[in-house]
Amino acid sequence: MSKHLISIEDLTIQDINHLLKRANFFLQQKEFSNILVNKLIANIFFEKSTRTISSFQTAALKLGAKILNLNIESSSGEKGESDFDTIRNISAMGADSIIIRHYDNMFPHLCAKDPLIKSKIFNAGDGVNEHPSQALGDLLLMTHLKPNLSDLKIVICGDILNSRVAHSHIKLYNLLGIKNIHLVAPPELQVNYCDLYSNLTYHYSLKEAIIEADIVMSLRIKKEYMNNKIFSGIFDEFKNFYHINYDLLKLAKKDVILFHPGPVNHDIEIEHKLITDLNYSKILDQVTYGVAMRQAILENILLN
Ligand code: CP
């Protein structure tokens, strides 16, 4: 296992299998443990978060680590301190690891390379680049709900261009050899990875892509990564053609499951009632399984 977790590219198939095994152990374990006793883990989020920050914190507490949450809004950034200096200072206080979310692609990667930062770095989402722990947690849930991974038709729908979650999912499926992956987006938000991956099919039509799907993962429009003109130009198109509802799900397999990494905008990406319909929606299970996977990730990197 690599020293840091920045990208799915840091992992081998053996690493992923080991993480799945340990995460399955943590799913069963109800008691808190002392596996990471005497470890100090810092959460530094330059961008807002509900799930990832709390999930890493919960995972660290369940493993007996101490947590330091730096509130960026009351940090010295406004006095001119650079974001790198913020990370260097927390590292100098002896944090064994620093979990970083940042709006710049590759910021956690640059921290991991910085000779003044000794802590192990975890990427909790960097710009539009990657969100590896989210993809690994989702994979854990998939192995429980749909164990025949290599036979599945997986549809990812929404703002793929700006989705770090989608990018980590795509890299993970490619590494695992999962072949039937369909990316659906309006033209402005679609990607083209033809030179990189051969397991992807691109669509503009959700109605076409969703036929016989086993898993549908919906993504919100990442308004914060586009200018207002582009956002207002695509918002109606998105609502009309990329909104998942009961009628569209009828075209998928009968036992189709619905994922969304959150935050969800009700009645925009997904019909309001469907979000809480547990026959389809596994959105809160993604959160539960995400904690167990982050326990496995923290254990593996901090004890090596
Ligand atoms: N899934 C996810 O990254 O959610 P948050 O932005 O709330 O952390």
Residues whose N, C-alpha, C, O or C-beta is under 5 A from the ligand:
A	BS01	CP	K48 S49 T50 R51 T52 I53 P261 G262 P263
